[in-house]
Amino acid sequence: MSDKQTPWWDTDTRASNDAPWWDTDADAAPVESTSVHTSTDHLWWDPDDAPAPAAKSAPVERPTPAPTGPMLARLRSWVSTHPHTCIWMLLGLLCGIGILCFGFWKTFLVGALLACGYVIGSRADGNPRLEARIRRFKDRFIDDNPFMK
């Protein structure tokens, strides 16, 4: 045989140290016994130095939710400060529900009839802003339109 040393993976005999590869303390000195030792055979920490268990603290007090009264008051104040946002949000919600339930054209017809009812009712009430808008629309798009002449 040659002077080459047999590699560790090609041997059938165990090494003199029976400790597993992850037990670094066992590599320092060979183990005298025949049983395999692991690092769990002895404590790696001193039980006398263990921290004392924490005392139970008082339960955390969570704030109770506000009753519905102040919440409704906040909602009313938000609606009163943002009326147009609320109106358009409700209109969008109604259109979405209408399209999902009835389809686009039926919802469009209901919206057109609703707008016509608003215009007729506002004229009957004498709404000056609506009268000004109708007059401005007529002047801009009908009287000044070269295609209408």
Secondary structure by P-SEA (a helix, b strand, c coil): cccccccccccccccccccccccccccccccccccccccccccccccccccccccccccccccccccaaaaaaaaaaaaaacaaaaaaaaaaaaaaaaaaccccaaaaaaaaaaaaaaaaaaaaaccaaaaaaaaaaaacccccccccc
